[in-house]
Amino acid sequence: MTASVQEATILKAFRREPTERTPVWLMRQAGRYQKEYREIREKVDFLTLCKTPELASEVTVMAVRQLDVDAAIIFADILLPMESFGLGLRFEKGDGPVIERPIASAADVERLPAPDAASDLDYVSQAIKITCRELDGEKSVPLIGFAGAPFTVASYAIEGGSSRSFEKTRTFMHAEPEAWSLLMNKLVAFTADYLLAQIAAGAAAVQIFDSWVGCLSPLDFELHVQPHLQSLIRTIGGAAPVIYFSTTSAGLLPCISRLGADVIGVDWRVSLGDAWQTIGFDHAIQGNLDPMVLLSDRSTIRRHAEDILRQADGRPGHVFNLGHGILPGTPVDNARYLVETVRELSFRR
């Protein structure tokens, strides 16, 4: 990683250092809302796009150029490890991911292999290397790597896909605590190796996506999830800043503050000011505009951006982002306007 990347505004914010303005990037900034992305998807399916380093890099860089954001995030998917564990993965049009051989018993967990993440998912590392060369030649924009959190990946593996209640996952967690712990340990080992490989390939920071953990009570999080997340983050061990992002998890923030992550991402269901007060100002914070706001008009976008920046109060360590990914119907001009507005409103004259 070059010295110029290390001094990038967003990395300073991750380290809670003063910056001349608030950095901004957007989750799912490469995606279906872009005409150019849709044109690529007409030629290749989703998994082929993820597994072709040149194409994954192309859509990653395209989003940076189109929106002028402060960071790239590599184009991949949190469910890619399903194939490494022999569970099978396919994406059905309109219905989302399907896990072909879901986990249903303790014996299923015991049979899971111990795959080599760096080797199995090397195509992600190759996409990172290509992207870093592209970005370094352009303006030294840092690249963020990512992976799914153990709980969220496990929930897909047990449910067989998406879920609203996570009944199978939570039942398994309580009924088979030893098998649950074994599953978490296997996912932690794989995910740590995967993220370290991304960092070695050039990722300047990594984000752990825990999209579904908000279904848990604080006690269940503390007993069945927190120790494994702490182990994962400790294993990364300062190799790069770690962002932990979860949704519908305002009630879990006191627990989340103890995970050891450098940056806590929050969704729009909690005010940024309250969230930061809860997790402590010794953490950086990321968020948290409701993605639906980008479907409205410019005055609404500006008003909501102003409110979030007011809550951050110019304190070092705020990274502006959405509270989840860009929605498919979002006008590109609105996403670009948000980035421009955050820069304008947060510049410290």
C-alpha positions in Angstrom: 0.0 0.0 0.0 1.4 3.4 -1.0 2.0 6.2 1.4 -0.5 8.3 -0.4 -3.2 5.7 0.2 -2.3 5.5 3.9 -2.9 9.3 4.1 -6.3 9.1 2.4 -9.1 11.0 4.1 -11.1 7.9 4.9 -8.2 6.0 6.5 -7.5 9.0 8.7 -11.2 8.9 9.7 -11.0 5.2 10.5 -8.0 6.1 12.8 -10.1 8.9 14.3 -7.6 11.5 13.1 -8.7 15.0 12.1 -9.7 15.5 8.5 -10.6 18.5 6.4 -14.0 17.0 5.6 -16.1 13.9 6.2 -15.2 11.1 3.9 -18.0 9.2 2.1 -18.6 5.9 0.4 -21.8 3.9 -0.2 -22.5 0.3 0.4 -23.5 -1.5 -2.7 -22.1 1.4 -4.7 -21.6 -1.0 -7.6 -24.9 -2.6 -8.4 -28.2 -2.8 -10.3 -29.0 0.9 -10.1 -26.3 1.6 -12.7 -27.1 1.1 -16.3 -23.5 0.0 -17.1 -23.7 -2.7 -14.4 -27.0 -4.0 -15.8 -25.4 -4.2 -19.2 -22.6 -6.4 -17.9 -25.1 -8.6 -16.0 -27.0 -9.1 -19.3 -23.9 -10.9 -20.5 -22.8 -12.8 -17.4 -24.6 -14.3 -14.3 -23.9 -13.0 -10.9 -21.5 -15.7 -9.7 -19.5 -15.4 -13.0 -19.2 -11.7 -12.4 -17.9 -12.4 -8.8 -15.5 -15.0 -10.0 -14.0 -13.1 -13.0 -11.3 -10.8 -11.5 -11.2 -8.4 -14.4 -15.0 -8.0 -14.4 -15.3 -7.7 -10.6 -12.5 -5.0 -10.8 -14.2 -3.2 -13.6 -17.5 -2.7 -11.8 -15.7 -1.8 -8.6 -13.6 0.9 -10.3 -16.6 2.1 -12.4 -18.5 3.0 -9.2 -15.6 5.0 -7.8 -15.3 7.0 -11.0 -19.1 7.5 -11.4 -19.7 8.7 -7.8 -16.3 10.1 -6.9 -16.4 8.4 -3.5 -13.5 8.2 -1.1 -13.2 4.4 -1.1 -13.8 1.4 -3.3 -15.3 -1.8 -2.0 -14.4 -4.9 -3.9 -17.3 -6.5 -5.8 -18.0 -9.9 -4.3 -20.7 -11.6 -2.2 -20.8 -12.7 1.5 -22.0 -16.2 0.4 -19.1 -17.2 -1.7 -17.7 -19.4 1.1 -20.8 -21.7 0.8 -19.1 -23.4 -2.1 -15.9 -23.9 -0.2 -17.8 -25.7 2.6 -19.5 -28.0 0.1 -23.0 -26.5 0.8 -23.7 -25.4 -2.8 -24.8 -22.0 -3.9 -26.9 -20.6 -6.7 -28.8 -17.3 -7.2 -32.3 -17.6 -8.6 -33.6 -14.6 -10.5 -35.9 -12.6 -8.3 -35.7 -15.0 -5.4 -32.1 -14.4 -4.1 -29.6 -17.0 -2.9 -30.3 -20.7 -2.5 -28.0 -22.9 -0.4 -28.4 -26.3 -2.0 -27.3 -28.5 0.9 -28.3 -26.6 4.1 -27.0 -27.6 7.5 -29.7 -29.5 9.5 -27.9 -31.4 12.2 -24.8 -31.5 14.4 -23.5 -34.3 12.1 -23.7 -31.9 9.2 -21.5 -29.4 11.0 -19.0 -32.1 11.9 -18.7 -33.2 8.3 -17.9 -29.6 7.1 -14.4 -29.5 5.6 -11.6 -27.0 6.7 -11.1 -25.3 3.3 -8.2 -23.1 2.3 -9.9 -19.7 2.0 -7.0 -17.9 0.4 -6.8 -20.6 -2.3 -10.5 -21.2 -2.8 -11.4 -17.5 -3.1 -8.2 -16.4 -4.8 -10.3 -14.8 -7.5 -11.3 -12.2 -5.0 -7.7 -11.4 -4.1 -6.8 -11.2 -7.8 -9.7 -8.7 -8.3 -8.3 -6.7 -5.4 -4.8 -6.6 -6.9 -6.2 -5.4 -10.3 -8.4 -2.8 -8.6 -5.6 -1.4 -6.5 -3.4 -0.9 -9.5 -6.2 0.9 -11.3 -7.0 3.1 -8.3 -3.4 3.9 -7.5 -2.8 5.1 -11.0 -5.9 7.3 -10.9 -6.0 9.0 -7.4 -4.9 6.5 -4.8 -8.4 5.7 -3.6 -8.3 3.0 -0.8 -10.0 -0.3 -1.4 -12.2 -2.0 1.3 -12.4 -5.8 1.4 -15.2 -7.6 3.1 -16.7 -10.9 4.3 -19.9 -12.0 5.9 -19.9 -12.3 9.7 -20.1 -15.9 11.1 -23.6 -15.5 12.4 -25.0 -14.2 9.2 -23.2 -16.8 7.0 -24.4 -19.5 9.4 -27.9 -18.3 9.2 -27.9 -18.6 5.4 -26.3 -22.1 5.7 -29.0 -23.3 8.1 -32.0 -21.6 6.6 -31.1 -22.6 3.1 -31.4 -18.9 2.0 -32.9 -15.7 3.2 -35.3 -15.7 6.2 -37.6 -13.4 8.1 -37.7 -15.1 11.5 -34.5 -17.2 11.4 -36.4 -19.9 13.2 -34.1 -22.7 12.1 -31.0 -20.8 13.0 -32.0 -19.8 16.4 -33.5 -23.2 17.2 -30.2 -24.8 16.2 -28.2 -22.3 18.2 -30.2 -23.2 21.4 -30.7 -27.0 20.8 -27.2 -27.8 19.6 -24.8 -25.4 21.5 -21.7 -27.6 20.9 -22.4 -27.9 17.2 -23.2 -24.2 17.0 -19.9 -23.4 18.6 -18.1 -25.7 16.2 -19.8 -24.1 13.3 -18.8 -20.7 14.5 -15.2 -21.7 15.0 -15.0 -23.1 11.5 -16.4 -20.0 10.0 -14.1 -17.7 12.1 -11.0 -19.6 10.9 -12.1 -19.4 7.3 -13.2 -15.8 7.5 -10.0 -14.7 9.2 -7.9 -16.3 6.5 -10.1 -14.9 3.8 -9.8 -11.3 5.1 -6.1 -11.5 5.7 -5.7 -12.7 2.1 -7.6 -9.7 1.0 -5.4 -7.4 3.1 -2.3 -9.0 1.7 -3.7 -8.4 -1.8 -4.0 -4.7 -1.1 -7.2 -4.0 0.8 -6.6 -1.0 3.1 -9.5 -1.9 5.4 -12.1 -4.7 5.7 -15.7 -4.7 6.6 -17.5 -7.6 8.4 -21.2 -7.7 7.3 -23.6 -9.0 10.0 -26.8 -8.4 8.2 -29.0 -10.7 10.2 -27.6 -10.5 13.8 -30.3 -8.0 14.7 -32.7 -10.9 15.2 -31.0 -11.9 18.4 -31.5 -10.7 22.0 -28.5 -9.1 23.7 -28.1 -12.2 25.9 -28.0 -14.5 22.9 -25.6 -12.2 21.1 -23.3 -12.1 24.2 -23.4 -15.9 24.7 -23.4 -17.3 21.1 -22.0 -14.6 18.8 -19.8 -12.1 20.6 -16.9 -14.4 21.6 -16.6 -15.6 18.0 -16.6 -12.1 16.6 -14.0 -11.1 19.1 -11.8 -14.0 18.1 -12.2 -13.1 14.4 -11.2 -9.5 15.0 -8.3 -10.4 17.2 -7.0 -12.8 14.6 -6.9 -9.9 12.0 -4.9 -8.2 14.7 -4.3 -4.7 13.4 -3.4 -5.8 9.9 -5.9 -3.2 8.7 -8.8 -1.2 10.2 -11.9 -3.4 10.8 -15.4 -2.1 10.2 -18.3 -4.1 11.8 -21.7 -3.4 10.3 -25.0 -4.9 11.4 -28.7 -4.0 10.9 -31.7 -3.7 13.2 -29.2 -4.0 16.0 -29.5 -0.8 18.1 -30.3 -2.9 21.2 -27.0 -4.7 20.7 -24.7 -1.7 20.5 -23.4 -2.0 24.0 -22.2 -5.5 23.1 -21.0 -4.5 19.7 -18.8 -1.8 21.3 -16.9 -4.6 23.0 -16.0 -6.5 19.9 -12.7 -4.7 19.2 -13.6 -3.3 15.8 -12.1 0.0 14.9 -15.2 1.3 13.2 -18.9 0.5 13.9 -21.3 0.8 11.1 -24.9 1.6 12.0 -28.2 1.6 10.1 -30.8 4.3 9.9 -33.0 2.9 12.6 -30.9 4.6 15.3 -29.7 8.2 15.3 -26.0 8.5 14.6 -25.5 10.7 17.7 -27.2 8.3 20.1 -25.3 5.3 18.5 -21.9 7.1 18.9 -22.7 8.0 22.5 -23.5 4.3 23.1 -20.5 2.7 21.4 -18.1 5.4 22.8 -16.1 8.0 21.1 -13.0 5.8 21.1 -14.6 4.1 18.1 -15.0 5.6 14.6 -18.6 5.4 13.3 -20.0 4.8 9.8 -23.4 5.7 8.6 -26.2 6.1 8.4 -28.6 7.6 5.8 -31.7 5.6 5.0 -31.2 4.3 1.4 -34.8 5.2 0.7 -33.9 8.9 0.9 -32.0 8.6 -2.3 -35.3 7.9 -4.1 -36.5 11.3 -3.1 -35.6 14.8 -4.3 -32.4 16.8 -3.8 -33.8 19.0 -1.0 -34.8 15.9 1.0 -31.4 14.3 0.4 -29.7 17.5 1.6 -31.8 17.9 4.7 -31.1 14.3 5.8 -27.4 14.6 5.1 -27.3 17.8 7.1 -29.0 16.1 10.0 -26.5 13.3 10.2 -23.5 15.6 9.9 -25.0 17.8 12.6 -25.2 14.7 14.9 -21.6 13.9 14.1 -20.7 17.4 15.2 -17.4 17.5 13.3 -15.9 14.9 15.6 -13.0 13.0 14.2 -13.9 9.5 13.1 -17.2 9.9 11.2 -17.4 8.2 7.8 -20.6 9.0 5.9 -22.4 6.1 4.4 -25.9 4.7 3.9 -27.5 2.6 6.6 -27.5 -0.3 4.1 -26.9 -0.8 0.4 -28.1 1.4 -2.5 -31.5 0.3 -3.7 -31.9 -0.8 -7.3 -34.3 2.0 -8.2 -31.9 4.8 -7.1 -31.1 7.4 -9.7 -27.3 7.6 -10.2 -27.5 11.4 -10.1 -29.0 11.3 -6.6 -26.2 9.1 -5.3 -23.7 11.4 -6.9 -25.5 14.4 -5.5 -25.3 12.9 -2.0 -21.5 12.5 -2.2 -21.1 16.1 -3.5 -23.4 17.4 -0.7 -21.5 15.6 2.1 -18.3 17.1 0.8 -19.7 20.6 0.6 -21.4 20.6 4.0 -18.6 18.9 5.9 -15.6 20.9 4.6 -13.9 22.5 7.5 -13.0 26.0 6.3 
